[in-house]
Amino acid sequence: QVQLVESGGGLVQPGGSLRLTCATSGSRFSTYDMGWHRQAPGEQRELVAQITTRGITHYADSVKGRFTISRDNAKSAVYLQMNSLKPEDTAVYYCKAARLVYYYWGQGTQVTVSS
């Protein structure tokens, strides 16, 4: 089992940037596919970005070109660099780990984009 703790959220102006960090515990981080999901009030939780154990990435169309996901297996961490933020990016962002049929979620970090 892996434990996930998100950090780096906060309040930013439109056009600003944030970098989210997902710190993990456990001995098998490198075997997990990792991802970031977000959920806005009244909305379904949606995939934002994912990165496989081999470093292959995928992004939602709404964030492609603005967000970058990366992982550091030596530090057992995954990151989400968020640039050119828009008000519609406002949501709670959750880190996800997946291995086989198992899924693990962090508690989430709030990102608010407002002037």
Phi, psi and chi 1 to 4 in degrees:
 res  aa     phi    psi   chi1   chi2   chi3   chi4
   1 GLN       -  147.7 -177.3  170.0  -46.5      -
   2 VAL  -122.2  140.5   60.2      -      -      -
   3 GLN  -105.1  138.3  -66.8  176.5  -57.4      -
   4 LEU  -123.5  134.0  -46.4  173.4      -      -
   5 VAL  -132.6  116.8 -179.7      -      -      -
   6 GLU   -89.5  150.8  -58.1   95.8  -25.9      -
   7 SER  -154.0  166.9   62.5      -      -      -
   8 GLY   104.7   -4.9      -      -      -      -
   9 GLY   -72.1  169.4      -      -      -      -
  10 GLY   165.2 -166.1      -      -      -      -
  11 LEU  -102.9  126.3  173.4   64.9      -      -
  12 VAL  -135.8  157.1  -64.4      -      -      -
  13 GLN   -81.0  154.3  -64.2 -177.7    5.8      -
  14 PRO   -52.3  136.8  -27.2   35.7      -      -
  15 GLY    89.6   -8.5      -      -      -      -
  16 GLY   -81.4 -176.4      -      -      -      -
  17 SER  -133.5  152.0  -62.3      -      -      -
  18 LEU  -143.9  153.2  -76.4  173.7      -      -
  19 ARG  -123.4  119.5 -169.4  178.7   80.6  152.2
  20 LEU   -92.1  143.5  -54.5 -176.2      -      -
  21 THR  -121.8  136.7  -63.7      -      -      -
  22 CYS  -116.4  107.0  177.1      -      -      -
  23 ALA   -92.9  138.1      -      -      -      -
  24 THR  -124.7  158.2   72.6      -      -      -
  25 SER  -125.0  152.0   62.8      -      -      -
  26 GLY   126.5  162.9      -      -      -      -
  27 SER   -98.9   -2.9   61.2      -      -      -
  28 ARG  -122.9   34.7  -65.8 -176.4  176.6  -87.1
  29 PHE   -55.4  -41.5  175.1   78.9      -      -
  30 SER   -65.9  -14.3   63.5      -      -      -
  31 THR   -92.7   -1.5   70.2      -      -      -
  32 TYR   -99.4  135.4  -71.2   90.3      -      -
  33 ASP   -74.8  137.8  -68.4  -27.9      -      -
  34 MET  -120.0  152.8  -57.8  -63.5  -62.1      -
  35 GLY  -157.2  164.4      -      -      -      -
  36 TRP  -118.4  131.7  -72.3   95.6      -      -
  37 HIS  -123.9  160.4  -64.2 -122.1      -      -
  38 ARG  -139.6  155.5   67.7 -173.3 -178.7 -172.2
  39 GLN  -141.5  118.4 -173.3  167.4   21.5      -
  40 ALA   -92.8  158.2      -      -      -      -
  41 PRO   -55.1  130.5  -26.1   35.9      -      -
  42 GLY    75.3    5.9      -      -      -      -
  43 GLU  -115.5  161.1  -58.0  -73.7  -19.2      -
  44 GLN   -74.6  151.1  -59.1  -82.0  -13.5      -
  45 ARG   -69.2  133.3 -172.9  173.5  -63.1 -173.7
  46 GLU  -128.0  150.3   63.8  175.1  -13.5      -
  47 LEU   -71.0  133.0  172.0   69.4      -      -
  48 VAL  -102.6  -52.3  175.4      -      -      -
  49 ALA  -157.9  152.7      -      -      -      -
  50 GLN  -143.6  155.6   61.7 -175.0 -159.3      -
  51 ILE  -142.3  129.8 -176.7  167.1      -      -
  52 THR   -83.5  176.2   71.7      -      -      -
  53 THR   -62.2  -22.7   58.1      -      -      -
  54 ARG   -95.1    3.2  -60.6 -177.6 -179.7 -179.6
  55 GLY    87.5    9.8      -      -      -      -
  56 ILE   -78.1  132.2  -54.1  -59.6      -      -
  57 THR  -113.2  155.8   59.7      -      -      -
  58 HIS  -147.0  142.7 -178.0  -92.3      -      -
  59 TYR  -130.4  148.1  -60.5   91.5      -      -
  60 ALA   -64.9  146.5      -      -      -      -
  61 ASP   -57.1  -33.0  -71.6  -18.4      -      -
  62 SER   -68.5  -19.3   59.6      -      -      -
  63 VAL  -118.2   -6.0  -52.9      -      -      -
  64 LYS   -58.1  131.7 -172.4  175.6 -177.9  179.5
  65 GLY    89.9  -13.9      -      -      -      -
  66 ARG  -112.6  -34.3  -60.1 -172.2  -63.5  119.9
  67 PHE  -108.8  149.7  -68.6    8.8      -      -
  68 THR  -136.1  125.5  -57.4      -      -      -
  69 ILE  -100.8  143.3 -172.3  171.6      -      -
  70 SER  -148.9  163.4   61.5      -      -      -
  71 ARG  -139.1  152.5   66.7 -170.8  -64.3  160.3
  72 ASP  -130.1   99.0 -172.7  -24.1      -      -
  73 ASN   -65.3  -31.0  -71.7  -15.1      -      -
  74 ALA   -64.9  -31.5      -      -      -      -
  75 LYS  -100.5   -1.0  -63.5 -179.5  178.5  179.2
  76 SER    52.7   48.9  -61.6      -      -      -
  77 ALA  -138.7  152.8      -      -      -      -
  78 VAL  -128.7  146.9   62.2      -      -      -
  79 TYR  -127.8  155.1  -50.5   94.4      -      -
  80 LEU  -132.8  107.3 -175.3   67.1      -      -
  81 GLN   -86.1  122.5  179.1   65.4   47.0      -
  82 MET  -117.9  113.6  -50.3  164.7   67.2      -
  83 ASN  -116.5  162.8  -61.5  -33.9      -      -
  84 SER    49.6   49.2  -58.6      -      -      -
  85 LEU   -65.9  144.3  -76.4  162.3      -      -
  86 LYS  -119.1  156.3  -55.8  174.6 -179.8  179.6
  87 PRO   -54.9  -33.8  -29.0   36.6      -      -
  88 GLU   -71.0   -6.3   50.0  -98.0   45.7      -
  89 ASP   -81.6   -8.0  -65.4  -41.6      -      -
  90 THR   -61.1  124.4  -64.3      -      -      -
  91 ALA  -178.7  171.4      -      -      -      -
  92 VAL   -89.1  127.4  177.3      -      -      -
  93 TYR  -102.8  130.0  -76.1   71.6      -      -
  94 TYR  -117.6  137.6  -62.1   90.3      -      -
  95 CYS   -88.4  141.2 -176.5      -      -      -
  96 LYS  -131.0  138.5 -178.7 -164.2   73.3  178.2
  97 ALA  -119.7  140.3      -      -      -      -
  98 ALA  -137.9  134.7      -      -      -      -
  99 ARG  -150.8  125.5 -179.2  175.8 -178.0  -91.4
 100 LEU    56.1 -122.8  -59.2  176.4      -      -
 101 VAL   -99.2    8.8  -61.1      -      -      -
 102 TYR  -100.2  138.9  -60.0   99.3      -      -
 103 TYR  -128.1  139.7  -66.8   86.3      -      -
 104 TYR  -132.3  141.3  -54.6   93.3      -      -
 105 TRP  -125.4  144.8  -64.0   91.7      -      -
 106 GLY   -82.0 -179.9      -      -      -      -
 107 GLN   -82.3  -16.3  -67.1  -60.3  117.0      -
 108 GLY    96.9  156.0      -      -      -      -
 109 THR  -136.2  136.5 -175.0      -      -      -
 110 GLN   -81.0  130.4  176.8   71.0   48.0      -
 111 VAL  -118.4  122.8  171.5      -      -      -
 112 THR  -123.5  124.2  -58.0      -      -      -
 113 VAL  -112.9  109.6 -175.3      -      -      -
 114 SER  -157.7  149.0  176.3      -      -      -
 115 SER   -93.8      -   59.6      -      -      -
